[in-house]
């Protein structure tokens, strides 16, 4: 890793974020901001902290899921059920640029730390809220995790095989997408705040309104926004998209195909310019020359025939052999990686995408654990992760004494 990359100024250096969220959505947004230099202060409840500490916990006291999503952050413990805890939140918000939260709508208001209260303490504060259905509308008060939002957003109906019930992908994709939108909203609001400051004379400086500084991210809308032309296709053509298994509706041939060594590979040979040489590569030039297959529409109609021909060819080769032949022909293809494949991959290593840290996993000695690097890349490789998810309350004393001037006696109460 070059010295230049280690010493470069991170884009969000100087930005301070107060994270009141738990689980995945708001912490993902805050993690993205932290990755690029923001100081993120994560508020956790006494005793148990964020429930994510115990999700997929196989040994030790803190899960790798927590350490991944809460890397590069500081953890402080505050009891928001107490007047002092709520006062600390308001006082900290006064010294932050952003507050991020993902409680059920109305929770901050019930605790007496509503956006209005926080904004009164800091008239330039950006307040980003993530919830199942947003802060307004008839469903705003309903609780809901990402699984429910994925169903409401139309995503779940398209995942799986057409002759089976819908299934879920293996990660909390709804939460993560909402986190991406929340992080984007935060940066967008920071940019707007900065451009307004630059446009105003020093004696005419006035903050953006609370409405302009309020970012409202709904899980179901985050999913819906990723559904491409699902709604326009329905309204324009009356088309209701259906589950297509490993395929993508209207795009062919693109699927997973079995090889003779027990592995499957992905081949995406659906481009018009690619298709002909793809068919030549699998010894089916007749299909490449068929005028009915010259466009995606025709290939989609005959997708079963094409997949059968491709599977017959891949079934004659090992994964390595098939991929080597396809790569030489310029046909987009690749293996279906497991975690073991990823950590051994040269491409990920070259871009610093697996970064190793000694982590307490409950044994006598720390375990060397690799974590996924920072995305997107700035320069030639991933920025270094500064720290993996903190221990519960690890930074309480530091934050409260440094930012709020609390004495040891006051913090022991």
KAHU-V287729 format. One record per residue. RES is the residue in one small letter. SS is DSSP state (~ for helix, > for strand, _ for the rest). PHI is phi in whole degrees, -180 to 180 (NA if undefined). NEAR is the number of other ideal C-beta (glycine too) atoms within 8 Angstrom. Layout:
BEGIN
RES:SS:PHI:NEAR, RES:SS:PHI:NEAR
END
This chain:
BEGIN
x:_:NA:6, x:_:-74:5, x:~:-62:5, x:~:-58:7, x:~:-72:12, x:~:-72:8, x:~:-108:5, x:_:-65:8, x:_:-71:5, x:_:-76:8, x:_:-57:7, x:_:-107:10, x:_:-58:8, x:_:95:5, x:_:-90:12, x:>:-117:12, x:>:-123:17, x:>:-106:13, x:>:-100:14, x:_:-105:12, x:_:-89:14, x:_:-141:9, x:_:63:12, x:_:-122:11, x:~:-63:17, x:~:-63:17, x:~:-60:17, x:~:-66:16, x:~:-60:18, x:~:-66:18, x:~:-62:15, x:~:-63:11, x:~:-65:16, x:~:-64:14, x:~:-55:11, x:_:-105:11, x:_:111:11, x:_:-66:13, x:>:-84:8, x:>:-108:14, x:>:-105:15, x:>:-94:14, x:>:-92:11, x:>:-124:13, x:_:-73:10, x:_:-63:7, x:_:87:4, x:_:-104:7, x:_:68:11, x:_:-61:12, x:~:-60:9, x:~:-63:14, x:~:-59:13, x:~:-107:7, x:_:-80:9, x:_:53:6, x:_:-91:10, x:_:-95:5, x:_:-165:6, x:_:78:9, x:_:-119:6, x:_:-136:11, x:_:-71:12, x:~:-68:9, x:~:-63:9, x:~:-63:13, x:~:-64:13, x:~:-71:11, x:~:-77:12, x:_:-115:15, x:_:-68:15, x:_:62:9, x:>:-114:14, x:>:-110:12, x:>:-109:16, x:>:-125:13, x:>:-106:12, x:_:-135:12, x:_:-98:9, x:_:-74:11, x:_:-82:4, x:_:-108:7, x:~:-63:5, x:~:-65:8, x:~:-61:11, x:~:-68:12, x:~:-63:8, x:~:-61:11, x:~:-62:15, x:~:-63:12, x:~:-65:11, x:~:-70:13, x:~:-60:14, x:_:-65:9, x:_:-112:9, x:_:-117:13, x:_:-92:9, x:>:-140:17, x:>:-114:13, x:>:-115:16, x:>:-146:13, x:_:-137:12, x:_:-79:9, x:_:-61:8, x:_:-50:10, x:_:98:7, x:~:-67:8, x:~:-60:12, x:~:-64:7, x:~:-64:6, x:~:-82:8, x:_:81:7, x:_:-126:11, x:_:-66:8, x:~:-54:10, x:~:-64:7, x:~:-66:10, x:~:-64:16, x:~:-68:12, x:~:-64:7, x:~:-76:10, x:_:-149:11, x:_:-64:6, x:_:-108:9, x:_:-67:15, x:>:-93:13, x:>:-118:14, x:>:-112:17, x:>:-120:13, x:>:-118:16, x:>:-148:14, x:_:-63:13, x:_:-128:13, x:_:94:11, x:_:-85:7, x:_:-129:5, x:_:95:6, x:_:-64:3, x:_:-103:7, x:_:-60:11, x:_:-86:6, x:_:-79:7, x:_:-75:5, x:_:177:10, x:_:-92:9, x:~:-60:13, x:~:-58:9, x:~:-70:11, x:~:-63:18, x:~:-63:13, x:~:-71:10, x:~:-65:11, x:_:-82:15, x:_:91:10, x:_:-71:13, x:~:-62:10, x:~:-66:9, x:~:-103:11, x:_:-104:10, x:_:124:9, x:_:-91:6, x:_:-64:8, x:_:-99:3, x:_:-133:7, x:_:-63:4, x:_:-58:10, x:_:-122:7, x:_:-110:8, x:_:-72:6, x:_:-83:3, x:_:-134:5, x:_:-82:7, x:~:-65:11, x:~:-63:15, x:~:-64:14, x:~:-68:12, x:~:-66:11, x:~:-61:18, x:~:-63:17, x:~:-61:12, x:~:-64:11, x:~:-66:17, x:~:-63:13, x:~:-62:8, x:~:-62:11, x:~:-61:16, x:~:-66:10, x:~:-61:9, x:~:-68:15, x:~:-61:12, x:~:-65:8, x:~:-63:10, x:~:-61:13, x:~:-68:8, x:~:-67:8, x:~:-66:9, x:~:-59:8, x:~:-67:6, x:~:-83:5, x:_:-100:9, x:_:-68:5, x:~:-54:5, x:~:-88:4, x:~:-120:6, x:_:-63:8, x:_:-142:4, x:_:-72:8, x:_:-62:9, x:_:-67:6, x:_:-59:9, x:_:-60:5, x:_:-71:8, x:_:-97:15, x:>:-105:10, x:>:-107:13, x:>:-115:8, x:>:-109:16, x:>:-105:13, x:~:-60:19, x:~:-65:13, x:~:-72:10, x:~:-62:16, x:~:-66:17, x:~:-57:11, x:_:-68:7, x:_:-95:9, x:_:-89:11, x:_:52:4, x:_:-99:6, x:~:-52:10, x:~:-74:8, x:~:-58:7, x:~:-61:10, x:~:-67:11, x:~:-76:5, x:~:-83:6, x:~:-119:5, x:_:73:5, x:_:-90:6, x:_:-103:5, x:_:-65:9, x:_:-126:7, x:_:-66:11, x:_:-129:9, x:_:65:8, x:_:-82:5, x:_:-94:10, x:>:-120:6, x:_:-56:8, x:_:82:7, x:>:-126:9, x:_:-156:13, x:_:-88:13, x:>:-152:11, x:>:-169:11, x:>:-99:8, x:>:-130:12, x:>:-79:9, x:_:-106:15, x:_:-84:9, x:_:-107:6, x:_:92:4, x:_:-92:10, x:>:-118:9, x:>:-128:15, x:>:-97:12, x:>:-127:15, x:>:-115:7, x:_:-102:12, x:_:-89:11, x:_:-71:6, x:~:-57:7, x:~:-73:5, x:~:-86:12, x:~:-57:15, x:~:-62:9, x:~:-70:11, x:~:-61:14, x:~:-68:13, x:~:-65:11, x:~:-64:10, x:_:-94:9, x:_:65:6, x:_:-128:10, x:~:-62:8, x:~:-62:7, x:~:-72:10, x:~:-65:13, x:~:-90:7, x:_:-70:8, x:~:-62:5, x:~:-68:7, x:~:-105:12, x:_:-73:8, x:_:-126:7, x:~:-60:10, x:~:-60:7, x:~:-69:10, x:~:-67:14, x:~:-65:11, x:~:-62:7, x:_:-111:11, x:~:-61:11, x:~:-64:6, x:~:-63:7, x:~:-66:13, x:~:-63:12, x:~:-65:8, x:~:-67:12, x:~:-68:13, x:~:-63:10, x:~:-62:8, x:~:-74:12, x:~:-62:14, x:_:-66:9, x:_:-94:6, x:_:-129:11, x:_:-77:9, x:~:-58:12, x:~:-62:6, x:~:-64:9, x:~:-63:14, x:~:-67:12, x:~:-64:8, x:~:-67:10, x:~:-65:11, x:~:-65:9, x:~:-64:6, x:_:-89:10, x:_:74:6, x:_:-100:12, x:_:-59:7, x:>:-160:12, x:>:-172:7, x:>:-76:9, x:_:-97:9, x:_:-76:7, x:_:-100:6, x:~:-58:6, x:~:-62:6, x:~:-65:9, x:~:-64:10, x:~:-69:9, x:_:-98:5, x:_:-81:9, x:~:-70:5, x:~:-64:6, x:~:-62:10, x:~:-64:9, x:~:-64:7, x:_:-104:11, x:_:60:11, x:_:-87:9, x:>:-124:12, x:>:-114:12, x:>:-103:7, x:>:-140:9, x:>:-77:6, x:>:-130:11, x:_:-74:9, x:_:-117:9, x:_:99:6, x:_:-91:9, x:_:-70:2, x:_:-126:4, x:_:-60:8, x:>:-102:9, x:>:-75:8, x:>:-123:11, x:>:-92:8, x:>:-123:14, x:>:-67:8, x:_:-72:13, x:_:-85:10, x:_:-123:6, x:_:-81:4, x:_:-76:10, x:>:-112:6, x:_:94:7, x:_:-111:5, x:>:-160:10, x:_:-57:11, x:_:-62:11, x:_:-69:10, x:_:-72:13, x:_:-83:5, x:_:-162:7, x:_:-85:10, x:_:-45:12, x:_:-75:11, x:_:-68:6, x:_:-61:10, x:_:72:10, x:_:-57:8, x:_:-115:11, x:~:-58:12, x:~:-63:8, x:~:-59:8, x:~:-68:13, x:~:-69:12, x:~:-77:12, x:~:-74:6, x:~:-87:9, x:~:-109:11, x:_:68:5, x:_:-70:7, x:_:-86:7, x:~:-57:7, x:~:-65:6, x:~:-67:7, x:~:-77:11, x:_:-88:5, x:_:-71:5
END
